[in-house]
Amino acid sequence: METSYHPTVQFAEENVNFSICSGGQAITGGGLEKEIDLVKMLGLSETHLTKAVFNAARNSFLSDKKKKELQKELRKVSTLTSGSG
């Protein structure tokens, strides 16, 4: 697989709202950790990954109250505050 350029990196650079989820065995042969390894290999930075985590929290099926609680907890452990808005 060519990893010098991947559309996902361009999406991240253009602040497209996306998150990273596990495709399970069908995609990478493993869980979320393998998915994260894959997108790092494609060129996503820690900043991109952090933004994706906040996107996932904001766009989850949790109640609004639970989403806010989750985002608050994420902010506590995150060094990136711009992705938490």
matplotlib code that plots the C-alpha trace (Angstrom):
import matplotlib.pyplot as plt

x = [0.0, 1.3, 1.6, 3.3, -0.2, -3.6, -6.9, -7.5, -4.5, -6.0, -9.4, -7.7, -5.7, -9.0, -10.7, -13.2, -15.2, -14.2, -13.5, -11.6, -13.5, -12.7, -13.6, -12.7, -11.1, -12.4, -10.3, -7.0, -7.3, -7.7, -9.4, -9.1, -5.4, -4.6, -6.9, -4.9, -1.6, -2.9, -3.9, -0.6, 1.1, -1.0, 0.3, -2.1, -0.5, -1.2, -3.2, -5.3, -5.9, -6.9, -9.4, -10.8, -11.4, -13.3, -15.3, -16.3, -17.4, -19.4, -21.1, -21.7, -25.2, -24.8, -27.3, -26.2, -25.4, -23.2, -21.5, -20.6, -19.3, -17.2, -15.8, -14.9, -13.0, -11.2, -10.2, -8.6, -6.3, -5.8, -3.0, -5.1, -7.8, -8.8, -10.3, -12.5, -14.9]
y = [0.0, 3.4, 5.4, 8.6, 10.1, 9.0, 11.0, 10.6, 12.8, 15.5, 15.2, 15.7, 18.7, 20.2, 19.6, 17.1, 15.6, 12.0, 9.4, 6.2, 3.0, -0.6, -2.6, -5.7, -8.7, -7.8, -4.7, -5.0, -8.3, -6.7, -4.1, -0.4, -0.4, -1.9, 0.7, 3.4, 1.8, 1.8, 5.4, 6.4, 4.5, 6.4, 9.7, 10.9, 12.8, 12.7, 16.0, 14.4, 11.4, 13.5, 15.5, 12.2, 11.1, 14.3, 13.9, 10.4, 11.7, 14.5, 12.3, 9.3, 7.9, 8.9, 11.3, 15.0, 14.8, 11.8, 13.4, 16.4, 14.2, 12.2, 15.4, 16.8, 13.6, 13.7, 17.3, 16.2, 13.7, 15.6, 18.1, 19.4, 21.7, 23.0, 19.6, 19.6, 22.4]
z = [0.0, -0.9, 2.3, 1.1, 0.5, 1.6, 1.3, 5.0, 5.7, 3.4, 5.1, 8.5, 7.2, 6.0, 9.3, 7.8, 10.7, 11.0, 13.6, 13.8, 14.6, 14.7, 11.6, 13.6, 12.0, 8.5, 8.1, 10.0, 11.6, 15.1, 17.1, 17.5, 18.3, 14.9, 13.2, 15.0, 13.9, 10.3, 10.2, 11.8, 9.0, 6.5, 7.9, 10.6, 13.4, 17.1, 16.7, 13.9, 16.1, 19.1, 17.0, 15.7, 19.3, 20.1, 16.9, 17.9, 21.3, 19.8, 17.2, 19.4, 20.2, 23.9, 25.5, 25.4, 29.1, 28.6, 25.6, 27.7, 30.5, 28.1, 26.4, 29.9, 30.7, 27.4, 28.0, 31.2, 29.5, 26.2, 25.5, 22.5, 23.5, 20.0, 19.1, 22.2, 21.2]

ax = plt.figure().add_subplot(projection="3d")
ax.plot(x, y, z, "-o")
ax.set_aspect("equal")
plt.show()
